[in-house]
Amino acid sequence: MQGPAPIYSIADEHGARAEAATWSRFTAPRDSAEFFAAWLALLCGRVERARAALLLVSDDEGQGTFAFAAAWPDPQRDLQYLGAAAQRVLSERSGVVTPADGARVESGAHVGYPVEVSGQLRGVVVLDIAAGSATELQWILRQIHWAAAWLVDFFRQRLLATREAELQRVATLNELMATALQHHQSQPAALAIANDLASRLRCDRVSIGFERAGRIVPAAISHTASFDEKSDLVRTLTDAMEEVLDLGVAVAWPSPAEDELGTIAHADAARRLQVQALLSAPLTANGATFGVLTLERNAGPPFDAAEQRLVRAIGVMLGPVWAVQRENERGFIARAREGGRSALQATFGPGHPGLKLLLTLGLAVTLALTFVRTEYRVSARTVIEGSVQAAAVAPFDGYIAQALVSAGDTVKKGQPLALLDDRDLKLERARWSAERQQLQRKYQVAMASADRATMGVLAAQINQTEAQLALAEEKLARSMIVAPFDGLVVAGDLRHMIGTPVEQGKLLFEVAPKDGFRVIVQVDDRDIARIATGQTGTLVLSSLPEQSLPIVVGTVTPVATQHDGRNVFRVEAQLTGGDAARLRPGMEGIGKVEVGERSLLWIWTHRFVDWLKLTIWDWTP
């Protein structure tokens, strides 16, 4: 059998220079296309039987669209015949080997392998392999698997750069928000933001205006303590801002779009102000535009897409801040007087008969609810679990050969669940067996010559070899994953993982008995003080809504855990009746535990009252 090709397989000087150039492009690429081409060339250089190769890469962050990235040996060569193998890899998301001529893989094959990053399929590599043995194809798949780590690292670095840029944008927004919140009035806050933005975005001038009676009134201009609202500069800026106020969207000039009808005022303002770039974004609050933010650059460059996104986000984030500040500037007394007058007029004044009727009905309902008492039940999400759950894990690093059961199947004790690939283990056993026989013959020769020192060394080596052989035998015996007892497979489905690697200790299946159940009630920490051992309740499962199962509280765990953003306590309960034959581990539902009688008003309002008490206690000095 032909072994793996050495890393430096080019003998002549010209080939060595070519390989060195490829490594140079790989380690220091100018762009992603050069990196992909160099990576594919190096991979095919290690696979002597490779005749052609194709690399497809996702061009939309792993959302399903793949484009040509590199080809080998000639980028201009037509490699459409490798498309079928690439399509199969995309659909199966696993390595594939297909015969090149439709007959046997030994006469030529197309080998495809996926490149996944954090569960997303980011690339596909397909190699056209010349005739050879099936063992060599297995070696080629491993070479591709090892080489794919470089692509995974490349994609992760690119994703990290994108996330760092996004984090930088968020940090900038947070800093601007903090700057705006340092001031209690809108005009000083607007001036501080204008000065900050002029420095951050390398702008010659930043202007902020607020709407008043349907028109924009400039409130702040960067690095300007005061300005004349009737000057040509202010009137020109006002015209550009009112264009954004009318459109309700951000406007950039020069506009990247061919249709510039929506930027007429900005184009005119750029001509009058003699600037190379203008960008205006609306300030919004409660879905309405009440102000405009305008940035200018005298000598360019135009505002790029990242800067436009940042400015639009500033308008969305700071808009509510300035809206609140402008509302607060009206004065508390005036706002309270206006609100109180409106409420009293609606309640006791003429008109509004519907409101008066609703208030009367509300008062009557409140009094009735105060005196009506009923059983109060604490409601919580519940899960049915087996009384015992056993895990079947991978005993060693290997590959999935067969998946014999899946979640939901009923199994017997000792029934095979899955089979790991044992071909490497058989080869290892044969190797250690042969080595043991060789050492035993050497030991016999040493014993015949009465060489005690050599006999001692050989005896130790024989013991070591027998230990390795016993380890290989043990792994072979454990390559078949079996059920620990009679029960139901509640987790695990390896049918789509045939041929994929698994590491030692990886959870493959969970098995639970079919006749022993316990009910886990996830009680919110606000209600746990009312739960006690021995209380009764009712359980209704999502899969059996027509059946109510009686339960009794058994054990209350005194430690809280996080679940769906809430603190919950694990309370174990037992079923005291009902048809348990239809239950299965993993079923979920709603359980209600009876904790005593309360008034309807208390039942419906106690959570708010508890929150109010806690808030008052938190704010009390």
N, C-alpha and C positions, 0 to 999 in steps of 0.2 A: 504494500500500500504506500502511495506517495505521501510523504509527510508535509507539514505546513511549509510554505515558502519562507525563506529567511527575510528579515526586514530589508537588508541591503542585498538584493538579488541581481543588480545591474553590474555587469562585470567591466565593461569598457568605460573609458574616461568620459565619453559623451553622455552615456547613460547616467553616470554618477553626477555630472553637472546638472542634468535635467532633474534628477531626484532631489538634489540640493536646492534647486530653484523652486521645486514644488513644496519642499518643507519650508522654505523662506516665505512663500505666499501663504502657506497654512498658518505659520506662527505669527505673521504680521500682515494680515490681509488689508487691502485698501477698502474693501467693502464686503458685504455678505456674499455677493456672487463669486468673488475670487476665493473666499473661504470655502464655499460649497464645492467649487471646482477642484481646489487643492485637496480637500478631504476625500472626494470621490476618487481622484487619481491615486492617492496614497492607499486607499482601501483596495482598489483594483490591482495595485502593484503587489500587494501581499497575497492576492488570489491569482495564482498562475493560470488557472483555467478560465478566467474571466475574459469574455470576448467583447462585451459592451456593458454599459451600466447607465442607469437613469436615476436622478434624484428629484423628487417632487416635494415642495414645501408649502405649507399653509400660508396664504397671504392675507388672511383676515383673522389672526389670533385664534386659530384652531376652531373656526366655526363651520368648517366643511368644504371650503373652496381651496383647491390645491393648484399650484402653478409650477411650470418647469423651473428648476433651479440650477441644474448642472447635468452634463452628459459626458460620457467617456467611451472611447478615446477621442472622438471628434464631436464637438458641440453641434456641428451642422448635419450630422448623420441622422437619418430618419429612424427613430426608435419607437415608432408606434406599435410595433409588434410586442413590446413589453407592457403595453397598456392594460392588457387583460390581467396580468399578474398584479400590476399596481392597483387595479380596481378591486381585485379580490382581497388584497391586504387592507384596503380602505374599508371594505365591508366587514371583514372578519376581525380586524384590529389585532392580527397576530401574524407571525412569520409563515410563509407559504412556499412550497416547492412544487412547480408544475412542469411536466415534460415539455421540452421545446418543440418536439415533433408530434405531440399527442400520444406517444406510445409509452416509452419507458424513460425515467429520469436518468438512467445510466448512459443513455445516448445523447444527453444534453438536457439542460433544465434551465428554467427561469426561477431564480430565488428572490423572493421579496421579503422585506422586513419593515415593520412600523417603527417610528420614532415618537415616543409619547413623553410628555412633560406634564406632571401633576394631573394625570388622568385625561389630558387632551392630546389628540393625535395631531402632531405638528409636522410630520414628514414621512415619506415613503421612499425607500431605496430598493431598486430592482436590478439584479445582475443576470446577464446571459452567460451561463456556464457551459463549457465544452464537456464532451463525454468523460465520464469517470465513475467511480464507485459511489455507493450511497453513503459510505463512511466519510468520504471526502466532503460530501454535501453537508453532513452534520458539522464537520470542522469549519466549513465556509459560513454556516449559520452562526457559529460561535464567534468567528472573526467579525462578522457584521454586528453582532450583539455588543462585542467589546468596543468596536469602533464607533458605534452609535452614541457612546458616552460623550464623545466630543461634541456631537450635535446637540445633545441634551444640555451640556454646559453652555453652548453658544446661545441656545434659545433662552435658557434661564438668565444669562447675563443680559440679553436684550430686554427680557421682561423686567429684570431688576432695574435697568436704566429707565424704562418707561414708568415704573412705579416710583423711582426716585424723583423723576420730573413731576409726577402727580403729587408726591408728598411735598415737594418744594412749592408747588402752586398752592396746596392747602396751607402750608406754613405761611406763605405770603398773605393769603386771605385772613388767616388767624391774626397775624400781626396788624394788618389794616383794621380788622375788627376791633382789636385791642386799642389801637390809636383812636378810632372813632368813639369808643366807649369811655375814653378818658375825659371827654367833654360832655357837658350836660345840655349844650345848645347846638343847634344844627350848623350855624355859621362858623364857629370856631372848629367844629369837627370837620366840616367840609374843607376849610383852609388847610388843616393838618393833613387830611387825606390827599389833597391836591399837591402839596409840597412833597409828601412821601412818594406818591406815584410818579411825579416828575423826576425824582432821583432814581427810583427803582427801574423805570422803563425808559430812561434816557430820553425824556421828552423836554422840549423847549418850553412848553406851556401846557398846563392842565386846568380846565375850567369845570365848575360844577354849578348847575342852575336848578331851581325848583319851580314847579308850576304854581301859578297864581292867577285865578280867573281865566283859565284857558290859555295863558301865555307863559313863557319861560322868563324867569327873573334870575339873572346870574347872582349867585351867592358867594362864590369864592373863585379867585384866579391865583394860581401858584406863584409864590414869591411876590405877591402884591398885597399890601396892607389895605389899600383903598383904590377905587376906580370910579370913573364917571359912567353911569349907566347909559348916558346919551352919546358916548363916544362912538366913532366908527368901528373900533375894535369890538366893543361890547355888542353893538347892533349886528355886526357880521356873525359873531359867535352865537347870538340869540337866534338868528335865522337858521343856522345849522342845527342848533339844539331843537328848535321847533319842528324841523323836519323829522327828527327821531321821535319827538313827542307825538306827531301825527301818525307815523308808521308803527310805532310800538316795538321796533326791532333795532338791533345795532346796525350802524352804517359805517363802512370803511371806505376811505379814498386814498389812493386809487383803488377802484373796485375790481375784484378778480372776475366778476361776472361780465359777460358781454353786454347785457342790458343795464345801463347805468341811469335809467330814468328816475330810480329811487334815490339818486345821490346828486341831484341837480344843485341843491343848496350847498352841499359839501364841496362840490367842484367849484362853485362860485366863491365860497369862503376860502378855499385853498388858493385860488387865483388872487383874491384881494389881500389875503394875509401873506402870500408868497411862501407857502409851506409845501413840503414834498409829501407829507403824509398826514391824514386826519383819521381819527377813530372816535366814534360816539356810541355810547351804550345807554339804554334807558335805566332809570332807577325805578324799581317796581316794589309795590307793597299791596298785599291782598288782591293780586291779579291786575292792578291798575298802575299805569305809568304816571309818576308825579314829579319826575326830575330827569336830568340828562347829565352824563359825564362825558367830557370831550377832551381828547389828547391831541397834541400837535408836535410834529417834528419838522424843523426847518430844512434840514439836509438829509432827511431819510434815515434809515431805509423804511419802506412801508411796514406796517404792523403785520407780523406773521400770524399764522393760525393759532399758535399757542398764546400769543399776547392777546388776540381777540377773545379767546375763551376765558382768559384771566379777567379781562375787563368786563365781559358779560357777567361772569360770576360775581365780580365786585358789585355790579349793579343789583344783582339779586340778593346778595348778603347784606350790603349796607343800606339798601332801600328801606327795609323795615326799621332799621335803627334810626335813620333820619326821619322816617314817618312818625315814629314814637316821639322823637325829640321835638319835632314841630308841633305835635299834638300837646306835649307837655308845656311848650312855651305859651300856650293859651292861658295858663294859670289854673291852679286847682279849684279855686273858688268859682270861677266862671264855669268850668266844666261840671263841677258838682251841682251848682245852681241849675244849670240847664238840664242835667239828667234828672234831678229831683223834681223839677217842675213838670217835666214830661211824664214821669211816673205817677205823680199825684193827679195830674189832669186826666190821665187815662183811667185811673182807678175810681176817683170820686166825682169827676166832672161829668158834664153831659156827653152823651155818645158812648161809644165802645160797649154796647150791651153784651157782646160776646165775651169780652174780657171779664166783665163783672160776673157773668154767669159761670165762667170757668173758675174764678176765684171762690165763688160760693160753693160750687161742687167740690172743689179741692179741699175747702175747710170741712165740709160734711164727710168726705171720704177719709180725711185724716183723723177725725174724731172716731169714726167707726173702726178704723184699723187699730186704733189705740186699745180698744176693749175686746177685739176678737183675738182669741189665742188658738194656736195650733202647734202640732209637733214640728220642732225645728230639726232639720236634717243637714248635716255637713256634707256637701257634695265635693267629690274629688275624682280625678281620673284613676282608673284601675287597670291592672294587667294580670292576666292569668299566667302563672308560671308552673312548671313542673316541680314536684317536691324535691327532685334531684335532677341536675343537668350536668351531663358529662361531656367533656370536650375531646374531640379527636384531632390531634395535631400532627404535623409533619415530623417524623422521627429524625430526619436528616435532610441536608440540602439535596435537592434532586429535581426531577421533572415529572409532571402529571402524565401518566400513561393511560389510565382509564378512570372514568367516573361512573360508578355503578349505581349510585342513588343520588337523590337531590332532596331539598327541603320539602317536607310533607310526606315522604315515604315512610312506611312502617317497616321496621327491621327487627331481626332476631339477634340474640346474643351470639357473637362470633361471626355474624354475616359480614362479608366484605363490603366496604363502603367505597374504597378507591384503591388504585394500584399505582405505585410510583415506578418510574422507569428504573429497572435494575440491571441494564446492560453494562454500565460502567462498574457496578459492584461485582458482577460476575467476572469481568476482566480483572478487577483488583483481587478477587479471590483466587483466580488462576495464577496471577503473578506471585502472590504470597505463598501459594502452595508449591509452585516451582522453586521459589527461593528456599523454602524450607527443605525440600528434597536435596537441593544443591548443598545446603549447609550440613545436612545429615551425612551426605557422602564425605564431605571434608572432615566431619567429626570422626567418622569411621577410619579415615586414613590417619588422622592424628592419633587416634586410639591405638591403631596398629603400630605406629612408630613410638608410642608411649610419650608423646609430646603433651605433657599435662598443661602447660601454659596455653598452648593453642586450643586444647580441649576445653579449658575454662572459658576462653573468649568465644569459641564456637557454640558452647552450650548456652551462653547468654544471648548470642545472636539467634539461636534456634528458639529460645523462649520468647524473644521479642517478635520473631516472625510468626510464631504460633499465636501470640496475642493479637497481632494485626489480622491474621487469618480468622481468628475467632470474632474480631470486631466486624470484619466483612460478612461473615456468616450471620451475625446478629442483625446487621443492617438488611441483609437479604431477607431474613425472616420477618423483619418489620416493614418491608416495603409494601405489604398488604395491610391497609388500614381497615380494622374490623370494628363492629359495634360492641360496646362494653356490656350491654344488656338489652333485653327486649324493650322496645319503645318506639318513639317517633322522632324523625330527624326534623329539628326545629330551625336549623340554620345550616347553610352550606350548599352550594351548587357549583360543581367543578366542570360541568359539561362544556362550558365555553373556554376552559383553561387547559385543554388537552395540549401537551407539549410545552407549556409555559413553566418556567422555573419557580420553585418554592423554597423558602429558607427554613431551616430547622426551627421548630416551635410555632410555625404559622398555623393559625386556627383553620381547620378544614371543615369540620362538622361539629354540631352540637346535638346531642341526643337526650331526650327527656322521656321518662316513663309515661305511659298512656293512662294510667289509673290513679295517679297521685297528683293533686293540684293544690296550689295555695294562691290566695288572692292578695296582690300587692296594691294597697291604696296609697296614693301619693297625696297626702294631706298638706295643704298650704300652711305655712308657719303661723298665719293669723288665726287658724282654727285648731291647731294642734292641742292647745290648752283644754279644749272641750272634749277631746277624745280620751277614752279610758278603756282598759281591758274589760271584756264582757259585754260591751254595748252591741246592740244588734243593728242590722241595716239591710239594704236591698241592693243588688247588683243587676244592671242591665248591660249586656254586651252589644257592641255595634253589629256583630254578625248574627245575633239572636235577639233582635229588639222586641220580639213578641213574648219572650220568656223572662220572668223576674226570678232571680236566685237569692235566697236568704243567706246572709253571712253574719258572722260574729267576730268581733275584734279579738285578736289573740295577743300580738306583741306590738308595742309601740317603740320604734327605734328612736333613741334620744339624740340622734345626730342628724342635722339637716344637710341636704345636698341640693345642687343646682340642677334645675330641669326646666327647659324652655324659658330661661330668664327669671325663674321664680325659685324661692327657697321652699323646698318641700321635705316632709318627713315621711319615711318609709314605714307604713303600718301594715303588718301582716294579719290577714283574716282567713277564716276557714269557712268553707261552704257547709251549710247545715241542711241542705235539701236541694231539690231540683233534679233535672236530668243531667247528670255529669257525663253521660256517654257521648254527648254532642260537643263537649268542651275540648279545646285543643290549646296547648301552650302557645303563648303569644297573643291570644285574643285580648282586645282592649274594649273598654266601656266606661260607664259612669257608675260609681258607687255612692250611696247616700247612707250615712250613719246617723241614727237617731240619738240626740243628746238632750232632749227635754222639751217642755212646752215653752213657747215665747209668743208675744203678740206679733201680729202681722207687720205692724209698723216697725217694731224692733228688727224683725227678720230682714226687712227690705232696706233699712237705713243703718244697721249697726256697723257695716263696713265703713261707710262715710263718717259716722260718729267716731269710730276708732281712729281713723286717719286724722280727723280734726283734732282729737285729743293729743295724738302723738305730735302733730305739727305745732300745736300750742305749747306743749312741753318742750319741744326742741327750741322754740324761739323765746321761751321764758328765761330771763337771766337768773 
